[in-house]
């Protein structure tokens, strides 16, 4: 299945349907069944002690899977998360952006399964891993 929306098209669509996250994420790459998304880390993303919070990392992974699904199926605002599992593996680097490498493992008619690795920008070892399932509304 070819990509239906490129990075710019998905970013524009995300601004339309989720204006509340406008400016929070940067879509760096969209390719067949995979995306790379950056979260510029700001003070609001930090927890006490200065590390990136779990909810901020979850948001990055969640929106990355959503972006990957939109890129493949097109404009489908009502696709929703049905399950997610998160493994925190190491502390993020203080002050570094978070980068999510996301790939879709399965893209069916009604379900999409994605896997994300989150990295502190510039580091090779992942900070966290997430698997997530999305429900795609029937046409």
Secondary structure, DSSP 8 states (H G I E B T S, - for coil): ---SS-HHHHHHHHHHH-GGGTTT-EEEEEETTEEEEEE---GGGB-TTS-B-HHHHHHHHHHHHHHHHHHHH-S-TT-EEEEEEEEE-S---TT--EEEEEEEEEE-SSEEEEEEEEEETT-SS-SEEEEEEEE----
